[in-house]
Amino acid sequence: MKYNLLIVMLLWSMVTIAQKKAITVTEQSISIPATGQQHVLYYGFQKGDVAVIAIDPEKAGETIKLEVQEFTSGATVYNAQSIKMVKDLKLTVPQKLVYKFILTSASDKAIPARLSIKRLPEKEETRHFNSNITWQTIADTTWAITNEKVLVKGELTPVTLVDKTFRVASMANLNPSRVSVPFKLPANTVHWVYWVGVGQQSVEELKNMTKLVTKGASVIASSTVSPVVGFGLGLLPSLPQVNASGNIDYYFMNKASADKFVADEDGWKPYSFAQGTGIISDYKKVSLSETPKTPDGTLYATFRNSNTVTGLDITLKIVAFEQEKKYVTRQVRKPLKVEQKQVPVFGEQ
């Protein structure tokens, strides 16, 4: 009894599928070319579709060849090398894809035939799927993996260029009221920091900041990090700066301008990246891109005391920060060949 019921249900299922109305993908008259040539068509199908193919040559007895491939993978899903006709060939579509239909004659002449391709959708919601496709040109890149030395950033190393206190006389004094201090940046400098302080109080304020950066001293081989170094390494957000009015002006120049400046001659010209007028203390972090190139590779920090009777002690600290160039071998993905190719695009659904 159960066996009979199963047969009835199976027959009912088969009848139901057969009663589903097939959707025409294409019906056309074609000329199947002779051996050595191909007639190729492309159509899209939805997941679960059953593709139904029929090919009926106009003359009986003619032999044709049919191959059906998945376009993306190139896998062959059907291949018949010598057949007289194709009658309701059914191919179940495993996923949404494009089929490539390749037809050719098994003889040395073209064969006129009638071609029909239909689809039986698995679900009602995919019934209105558009099997027609268009072509889009894309760049197809072939990649190669190669071993290559790559530049990586090493740790910053501070190099003290200037750390000195000097006297700048008053304008009424016989000693110079203008001073220049030369310095040259190391080859691997990425940035540099200067700090200028007038008098002992500015120096003491700078010293008091030392304890704030000692905890970060492990980044360099030193038991105590100066605040100027700490600022250059990013351990301090700022340095002491007195915003009151003073009598010291400072500029950065090349040698020719510095010589004229010290001699109090006309024609000197300072660089614009950093300067101060009437300061008691000042500082700045200067990137390499901001730093002017000089003929001899040397910059000159110049100072002028505009006080008439009082000489002033100036403390100047300049620290450059070098970054060692390190290279490591890494696998790098590089384009080997770029070709233009056409890919099918599904039509509107």
NUTORFI-724918 format. One record per residue (C-alpha): z, y, x; chain; residue number from 1. Coordinates in pm, whole numbers, plus 50000, padded with zeros to 5 digits. Example, Ala and Ser with C-alpha at 12.3 -4.5 7.8 and 13.67 -1.06 7.14 Angstrom:
+-------+-------+-------+-------+-----+
:    pz :    py :    px : kette :  nr :
+-------+-------+-------+-------+-----+
: 50780 : 49550 : 51230 :     A :   1 :
: 50714 : 49894 : 51367 :     A :   2 :
+-------+-------+-------+-------+-----+
//
This chain:
+-------+-------+-------+-------+-----+
:    pz :    py :    px : kette :  nr :
+-------+-------+-------+-------+-----+
: 50000 : 50000 : 50000 :     A :   1 :
: 50100 : 50240 : 50275 :     A :   2 :
: 49789 : 50145 : 50471 :     A :   3 :
: 49566 : 50226 : 50172 :     A :   4 :
: 49743 : 50561 : 50126 :     A :   5 :
: 49679 : 50649 : 50490 :     A :   6 :
: 49308 : 50573 : 50449 :     A :   7 :
: 49290 : 50790 : 50137 :     A :   8 :
: 49462 : 51081 : 50313 :     A :   9 :
: 49234 : 51050 : 50615 :     A :  10 :
: 48923 : 51044 : 50395 :     A :  11 :
: 49050 : 51347 : 50202 :     A :  12 :
: 49111 : 51534 : 50529 :     A :  13 :
: 48760 : 51452 : 50651 :     A :  14 :
: 48607 : 51567 : 50323 :     A :  15 :
: 48808 : 51891 : 50339 :     A :  16 :
: 48684 : 51967 : 50692 :     A :  17 :
: 48329 : 51885 : 50594 :     A :  18 :
: 48359 : 52120 : 50296 :     A :  19 :
: 48450 : 52411 : 50522 :     A :  20 :
: 48156 : 52645 : 50534 :     A :  21 :
: 48012 : 52663 : 50885 :     A :  22 :
: 47954 : 53012 : 51026 :     A :  23 :
: 47615 : 53070 : 51177 :     A :  24 :
: 47628 : 53194 : 51535 :     A :  25 :
: 47249 : 53193 : 51581 :     A :  26 :
: 46940 : 53039 : 51426 :     A :  27 :
: 46619 : 53110 : 51613 :     A :  28 :
: 46286 : 52975 : 51723 :     A :  29 :
: 46278 : 52931 : 52099 :     A :  30 :
: 46042 : 52815 : 52370 :     A :  31 :
: 46215 : 52563 : 52595 :     A :  32 :
: 46059 : 52619 : 52939 :     A :  33 :
: 45909 : 52355 : 53163 :     A :  34 :
: 46101 : 52177 : 53438 :     A :  35 :
: 46218 : 52420 : 53705 :     A :  36 :
: 46283 : 52698 : 53454 :     A :  37 :
: 46568 : 52757 : 53210 :     A :  38 :
: 46631 : 52915 : 52873 :     A :  39 :
: 46992 : 53037 : 52881 :     A :  40 :
: 47210 : 53171 : 52598 :     A :  41 :
: 47573 : 53288 : 52592 :     A :  42 :
: 47804 : 53287 : 52291 :     A :  43 :
: 48178 : 53326 : 52244 :     A :  44 :
: 48413 : 53097 : 52051 :     A :  45 :
: 48772 : 53116 : 51936 :     A :  46 :
: 49045 : 52867 : 52024 :     A :  47 :
: 49026 : 52566 : 51794 :     A :  48 :
: 48665 : 52627 : 51689 :     A :  49 :
: 48422 : 52338 : 51661 :     A :  50 :
: 48083 : 52443 : 51798 :     A :  51 :
: 47798 : 52268 : 51618 :     A :  52 :
: 47462 : 52260 : 51801 :     A :  53 :
: 47125 : 52143 : 51668 :     A :  54 :
: 46790 : 52155 : 51851 :     A :  55 :
: 46476 : 52035 : 51676 :     A :  56 :
: 46149 : 52039 : 51877 :     A :  57 :
: 45843 : 52121 : 51668 :     A :  58 :
: 45648 : 51826 : 51809 :     A :  59 :
: 45787 : 51478 : 51785 :     A :  60 :
: 45828 : 51279 : 52103 :     A :  61 :
: 45897 : 51575 : 52333 :     A :  62 :
: 46190 : 51534 : 52570 :     A :  63 :
: 46437 : 51813 : 52649 :     A :  64 :
: 46750 : 51871 : 52858 :     A :  65 :
: 47069 : 52044 : 52739 :     A :  66 :
: 47375 : 52145 : 52939 :     A :  67 :
: 47674 : 52336 : 52802 :     A :  68 :
: 47915 : 52504 : 53048 :     A :  69 :
: 48232 : 52708 : 53028 :     A :  70 :
: 48122 : 53043 : 53168 :     A :  71 :
: 48441 : 53139 : 53355 :     A :  72 :
: 48516 : 52805 : 53521 :     A :  73 :
: 48160 : 52675 : 53539 :     A :  74 :
: 48283 : 52337 : 53412 :     A :  75 :
: 48025 : 52128 : 53228 :     A :  76 :
: 48140 : 52020 : 52881 :     A :  77 :
: 47815 : 51851 : 52779 :     A :  78 :
: 47509 : 51735 : 52971 :     A :  79 :
: 47211 : 51544 : 52834 :     A :  80 :
: 46916 : 51498 : 53071 :     A :  81 :
: 46660 : 51330 : 52846 :     A :  82 :
: 46685 : 51363 : 52469 :     A :  83 :
: 46428 : 51413 : 52195 :     A :  84 :
: 46649 : 51630 : 51973 :     A :  85 :
: 47009 : 51740 : 51923 :     A :  86 :
: 47153 : 51679 : 51580 :     A :  87 :
: 47491 : 51832 : 51495 :     A :  88 :
: 47645 : 51802 : 51840 :     A :  89 :
: 48013 : 51898 : 51796 :     A :  90 :
: 48223 : 52046 : 52076 :     A :  91 :
: 48589 : 52133 : 52019 :     A :  92 :
: 48678 : 52461 : 52191 :     A :  93 :
: 49016 : 52441 : 52376 :     A :  94 :
: 49066 : 52817 : 52411 :     A :  95 :
: 48892 : 53147 : 52353 :     A :  96 :
: 48591 : 53137 : 52585 :     A :  97 :
: 48219 : 53185 : 52636 :     A :  98 :
: 47983 : 52890 : 52641 :     A :  99 :
: 47664 : 52898 : 52848 :     A : 100 :
: 47383 : 52699 : 52687 :     A : 101 :
: 47111 : 52588 : 52933 :     A : 102 :
: 46789 : 52440 : 52793 :     A : 103 :
: 46482 : 52312 : 52979 :     A : 104 :
: 46192 : 52080 : 52910 :     A : 105 :
: 46183 : 51738 : 53072 :     A : 106 :
: 45809 : 51777 : 53116 :     A : 107 :
: 45581 : 52022 : 53293 :     A : 108 :
: 45516 : 52230 : 52983 :     A : 109 :
: 45715 : 52451 : 52748 :     A : 110 :
: 45827 : 52308 : 52415 :     A : 111 :
: 45867 : 52520 : 52099 :     A : 112 :
: 46180 : 52430 : 51904 :     A : 113 :
: 46426 : 52546 : 51641 :     A : 114 :
: 46781 : 52618 : 51768 :     A : 115 :
: 47093 : 52638 : 51552 :     A : 116 :
: 47447 : 52707 : 51676 :     A : 117 :
: 47733 : 52726 : 51427 :     A : 118 :
: 48110 : 52735 : 51444 :     A : 119 :
: 48378 : 52577 : 51231 :     A : 120 :
: 48693 : 52790 : 51271 :     A : 121 :
: 49025 : 52611 : 51291 :     A : 122 :
: 49208 : 52890 : 51106 :     A : 123 :
: 49106 : 53122 : 50829 :     A : 124 :
: 49224 : 53427 : 51024 :     A : 125 :
: 48965 : 53359 : 51298 :     A : 126 :
: 48684 : 53315 : 51052 :     A : 127 :
: 48539 : 53662 : 51116 :     A : 128 :
: 48539 : 53626 : 51494 :     A : 129 :
: 48225 : 53779 : 51648 :     A : 130 :
: 48050 : 53531 : 51876 :     A : 131 :
: 47807 : 53786 : 52017 :     A : 132 :
: 47888 : 53918 : 52363 :     A : 133 :
: 47785 : 54214 : 52575 :     A : 134 :
: 47775 : 54239 : 52953 :     A : 135 :
: 47987 : 54457 : 53177 :     A : 136 :
: 47932 : 54515 : 53549 :     A : 137 :
: 48246 : 54485 : 53764 :     A : 138 :
: 48321 : 54477 : 54135 :     A : 139 :
: 48395 : 54123 : 54247 :     A : 140 :
: 48603 : 54140 : 54566 :     A : 141 :
: 48647 : 53854 : 54810 :     A : 142 :
: 48975 : 53890 : 55000 :     A : 143 :
: 49078 : 53760 : 55342 :     A : 144 :
: 49429 : 53718 : 55482 :     A : 145 :
: 49457 : 53825 : 55846 :     A : 146 :
: 49741 : 53871 : 56093 :     A : 147 :
: 49772 : 54232 : 56195 :     A : 148 :
: 50018 : 54445 : 56389 :     A : 149 :
: 50172 : 54699 : 56152 :     A : 150 :
: 50363 : 55011 : 56255 :     A : 151 :
: 50717 : 55022 : 56118 :     A : 152 :
: 50975 : 55294 : 56145 :     A : 153 :
: 51254 : 55242 : 56395 :     A : 154 :
: 51596 : 55407 : 56396 :     A : 155 :
: 51627 : 55779 : 56465 :     A : 156 :
: 51760 : 55858 : 56812 :     A : 157 :
: 51909 : 56205 : 56871 :     A : 158 :
: 51818 : 56380 : 57195 :     A : 159 :
: 52013 : 56694 : 57285 :     A : 160 :
: 51776 : 56957 : 57421 :     A : 161 :
: 52005 : 57261 : 57434 :     A : 162 :
: 52384 : 57282 : 57412 :     A : 163 :
: 52500 : 57602 : 57574 :     A : 164 :
: 52690 : 57926 : 57523 :     A : 165 :
: 52553 : 58241 : 57683 :     A : 166 :
: 52620 : 58614 : 57680 :     A : 167 :
: 52380 : 58865 : 57528 :     A : 168 :
: 52474 : 59212 : 57644 :     A : 169 :
: 52489 : 59522 : 57426 :     A : 170 :
: 52204 : 59767 : 57418 :     A : 171 :
: 52400 : 60016 : 57634 :     A : 172 :
: 52478 : 59756 : 57903 :     A : 173 :
: 52277 : 59722 : 58221 :     A : 174 :
: 52254 : 59347 : 58162 :     A : 175 :
: 51976 : 59218 : 57930 :     A : 176 :
: 52034 : 59259 : 57558 :     A : 177 :
: 51749 : 59013 : 57502 :     A : 178 :
: 51750 : 58648 : 57612 :     A : 179 :
: 51505 : 58356 : 57577 :     A : 180 :
: 51594 : 57986 : 57600 :     A : 181 :
: 51306 : 57741 : 57657 :     A : 182 :
: 51300 : 57385 : 57524 :     A : 183 :
: 51041 : 57109 : 57492 :     A : 184 :
: 51034 : 56841 : 57220 :     A : 185 :
: 51007 : 56472 : 57324 :     A : 186 :
: 50684 : 56288 : 57248 :     A : 187 :
: 50815 : 56081 : 56957 :     A : 188 :
: 50998 : 56364 : 56778 :     A : 189 :
: 50980 : 56346 : 56398 :     A : 190 :
: 51206 : 56648 : 56335 :     A : 191 :
: 51456 : 56868 : 56515 :     A : 192 :
: 51763 : 57073 : 56424 :     A : 193 :
: 51899 : 57397 : 56566 :     A : 194 :
: 52230 : 57574 : 56508 :     A : 195 :
: 52313 : 57927 : 56622 :     A : 196 :
: 52669 : 58065 : 56619 :     A : 197 :
: 52803 : 58402 : 56734 :     A : 198 :
: 53156 : 58415 : 56877 :     A : 199 :
: 53434 : 58158 : 56900 :     A : 200 :
: 53508 : 58141 : 56527 :     A : 201 :
: 53163 : 57998 : 56447 :     A : 202 :
: 53209 : 57733 : 56718 :     A : 203 :
: 53551 : 57634 : 56582 :     A : 204 :
: 53414 : 57596 : 56230 :     A : 205 :
: 53145 : 57365 : 56363 :     A : 206 :
: 53402 : 57157 : 56554 :     A : 207 :
: 53611 : 57114 : 56240 :     A : 208 :
: 53323 : 56928 : 56076 :     A : 209 :
: 53318 : 56655 : 56343 :     A : 210 :
: 53572 : 56437 : 56163 :     A : 211 :
: 53354 : 56437 : 55851 :     A : 212 :
: 53073 : 56251 : 56027 :     A : 213 :
: 53270 : 56015 : 56253 :     A : 214 :
: 53262 : 55741 : 55986 :     A : 215 :
: 52884 : 55740 : 55999 :     A : 216 :
: 52873 : 55721 : 56378 :     A : 217 :
: 52774 : 55354 : 56376 :     A : 218 :
: 52412 : 55451 : 56333 :     A : 219 :
: 52404 : 55567 : 56697 :     A : 220 :
: 52574 : 55454 : 57014 :     A : 221 :
: 52849 : 55718 : 57016 :     A : 222 :
: 53214 : 55723 : 56918 :     A : 223 :
: 53190 : 56079 : 56790 :     A : 224 :
: 52891 : 56234 : 56620 :     A : 225 :
: 52848 : 56609 : 56645 :     A : 226 :
: 52788 : 56790 : 56315 :     A : 227 :
: 52441 : 56897 : 56433 :     A : 228 :
: 52347 : 56533 : 56498 :     A : 229 :
: 52509 : 56429 : 56169 :     A : 230 :
: 52303 : 56686 : 55981 :     A : 231 :
: 51984 : 56570 : 56149 :     A : 232 :
: 52063 : 56206 : 56060 :     A : 233 :
: 52134 : 56294 : 55698 :     A : 234 :
: 52510 : 56227 : 55725 :     A : 235 :
: 52592 : 56589 : 55636 :     A : 236 :
: 52424 : 56797 : 55365 :     A : 237 :
: 52476 : 57126 : 55552 :     A : 238 :
: 52630 : 57299 : 55854 :     A : 239 :
: 52872 : 57595 : 55873 :     A : 240 :
: 52698 : 57922 : 55801 :     A : 241 :
: 52860 : 58262 : 55778 :     A : 242 :
: 52677 : 58481 : 55531 :     A : 243 :
: 52829 : 58807 : 55656 :     A : 244 :
: 52625 : 59070 : 55838 :     A : 245 :
: 52611 : 59050 : 56218 :     A : 246 :
: 52427 : 59197 : 56512 :     A : 247 :
: 52217 : 58905 : 56641 :     A : 248 :
: 51848 : 58860 : 56567 :     A : 249 :
: 51669 : 58542 : 56673 :     A : 250 :
: 51310 : 58422 : 56679 :     A : 251 :
: 51100 : 58135 : 56812 :     A : 252 :
: 50797 : 58222 : 57026 :     A : 253 :
: 50552 : 58096 : 57284 :     A : 254 :
: 50594 : 58193 : 57651 :     A : 255 :
: 50369 : 58499 : 57644 :     A : 256 :
: 50550 : 58654 : 57346 :     A : 257 :
: 50894 : 58556 : 57480 :     A : 258 :
: 50825 : 58732 : 57811 :     A : 259 :
: 50722 : 59050 : 57631 :     A : 260 :
: 51021 : 59026 : 57398 :     A : 261 :
: 51272 : 58995 : 57683 :     A : 262 :
: 51106 : 59284 : 57870 :     A : 263 :
: 51116 : 59493 : 57550 :     A : 264 :
: 50738 : 59538 : 57558 :     A : 265 :
: 50504 : 59570 : 57264 :     A : 266 :
: 50278 : 59285 : 57158 :     A : 267 :
: 50525 : 59000 : 57106 :     A : 268 :
: 50483 : 58793 : 56792 :     A : 269 :
: 50734 : 58539 : 56655 :     A : 270 :
: 50650 : 58217 : 56471 :     A : 271 :
: 50718 : 58229 : 56099 :     A : 272 :
: 50872 : 57883 : 56052 :     A : 273 :
: 51225 : 58003 : 56136 :     A : 274 :
: 51398 : 58331 : 56226 :     A : 275 :
: 51708 : 58532 : 56144 :     A : 276 :
: 51801 : 58899 : 56137 :     A : 277 :
: 52157 : 59028 : 56161 :     A : 278 :
: 52320 : 58684 : 56154 :     A : 279 :
: 52656 : 58544 : 56261 :     A : 280 :
: 52549 : 58180 : 56225 :     A : 281 :
: 52239 : 57999 : 56108 :     A : 282 :
: 52068 : 57659 : 56123 :     A : 283 :
: 51762 : 57465 : 56007 :     A : 284 :
: 51602 : 57123 : 56014 :     A : 285 :
: 51240 : 57163 : 56129 :     A : 286 :
: 50980 : 56893 : 56068 :     A : 287 :
: 50716 : 56815 : 56327 :     A : 288 :
: 50445 : 56940 : 56088 :     A : 289 :
: 50617 : 57282 : 56078 :     A : 290 :
: 50647 : 57303 : 56455 :     A : 291 :
: 50378 : 57516 : 56623 :     A : 292 :
: 50175 : 57376 : 56912 :     A : 293 :
: 50210 : 57588 : 57226 :     A : 294 :
: 49981 : 57598 : 57532 :     A : 295 :
: 50246 : 57452 : 57764 :     A : 296 :
: 50422 : 57240 : 57498 :     A : 297 :
: 50735 : 57456 : 57527 :     A : 298 :
: 50902 : 57666 : 57259 :     A : 299 :
: 51128 : 57962 : 57333 :     A : 300 :
: 51434 : 58053 : 57128 :     A : 301 :
: 51481 : 58429 : 57172 :     A : 302 :
: 51783 : 58644 : 57090 :     A : 303 :
: 51848 : 59017 : 57059 :     A : 304 :
: 52186 : 59193 : 57039 :     A : 305 :
: 52145 : 59509 : 56833 :     A : 306 :
: 52507 : 59615 : 56892 :     A : 307 :
: 52525 : 59938 : 57093 :     A : 308 :
: 52843 : 59874 : 57294 :     A : 309 :
: 52962 : 59514 : 57238 :     A : 310 :
: 52823 : 59213 : 57418 :     A : 311 :
: 52824 : 58888 : 57222 :     A : 312 :
: 52859 : 58520 : 57310 :     A : 313 :
: 52599 : 58300 : 57143 :     A : 314 :
: 52620 : 57922 : 57114 :     A : 315 :
: 52287 : 57745 : 57071 :     A : 316 :
: 52250 : 57376 : 56991 :     A : 317 :
: 51909 : 57212 : 56959 :     A : 318 :
: 51877 : 56838 : 56893 :     A : 319 :
: 51549 : 56650 : 56856 :     A : 320 :
: 51527 : 56321 : 56667 :     A : 321 :
: 51293 : 56060 : 56806 :     A : 322 :
: 51170 : 55757 : 56617 :     A : 323 :
: 51065 : 55461 : 56825 :     A : 324 :
: 50728 : 55316 : 56731 :     A : 325 :
: 50773 : 54949 : 56652 :     A : 326 :
: 50500 : 54703 : 56560 :     A : 327 :
: 50547 : 54379 : 56372 :     A : 328 :
: 50290 : 54110 : 56295 :     A : 329 :
: 50234 : 54071 : 55925 :     A : 330 :
: 49982 : 53901 : 55702 :     A : 331 :
: 49754 : 54167 : 55556 :     A : 332 :
: 49521 : 54117 : 55261 :     A : 333 :
: 49189 : 54288 : 55327 :     A : 334 :
: 48863 : 54301 : 55129 :     A : 335 :
: 48607 : 54079 : 55299 :     A : 336 :
: 48312 : 54134 : 55066 :     A : 337 :
: 48255 : 54336 : 54749 :     A : 338 :
: 47977 : 54233 : 54513 :     A : 339 :
: 47874 : 54367 : 54175 :     A : 340 :
: 47864 : 54101 : 53905 :     A : 341 :
: 47827 : 54092 : 53529 :     A : 342 :
: 48093 : 53944 : 53303 :     A : 343 :
: 48071 : 53879 : 52930 :     A : 344 :
: 48273 : 54094 : 52690 :     A : 345 :
: 48356 : 53969 : 52343 :     A : 346 :
: 48215 : 54172 : 52055 :     A : 347 :
: 48419 : 54356 : 51794 :     A : 348 :
: 48617 : 54129 : 51568 :     A : 349 :
+-------+-------+-------+-------+-----+
//
